[in-house]
Amino acid sequence: MPVKVKVRGLAELQAALPRFANRVDQQMTQTERWAADQAAQKARSNVPRRTGYLAASTSASGHTASMDAPYATFVEFGGRGHPHTSSGNVLGPAAEETEPVYQQRAELDTNNVIRGFSWPRQ
């Protein structure tokens, strides 16, 4: 015997999904900016210091942390007295240290968007 299923509210749900996706995207953009800022702060506190220029050149923009001093590449990946590494000496470890906290925050922020979204009601 065939089973019939009637779904109510599907059209309303489909209409709401783009709005929901936009809210999740906006929240993740904020969370990614927060994570980049956290990584930049950690890197800034861990850079070798002679003049403070490298630390001052360490910043976050959008979802990216960077060091803009002309010699930052040598400090990060090695050379001229700094150990050689492909994963980085300053920003790489700062990003790795930030990753688990970012994942937790991203999950929490996404759940908050889900809970706070005005879902269609039938």
Sequence and secondary structure as in RCSB ss.txt:
>XXXX:A:sequence
MPVKVKVRGLAELQAALPRFANRVDQQMTQTERWAADQAAQKARSNVPRRTGYLAASTSASGHTASMDAPYATFV
EFGGRGHPHTSSGNVLGPAAEETEPVYQQRAELDTNNVIRGFSWPRQ
>XXXX:A:secstr
       SSHHHHHHHHHHHHHHHHHHHHHHHHHHHHHHHHHHHHHS  SSSHHHHTEEEETTEEEE STTHHHH
HH BTTB   SS SSHHHHHHHHHHHHHHHHHHHHHHHHHHS     
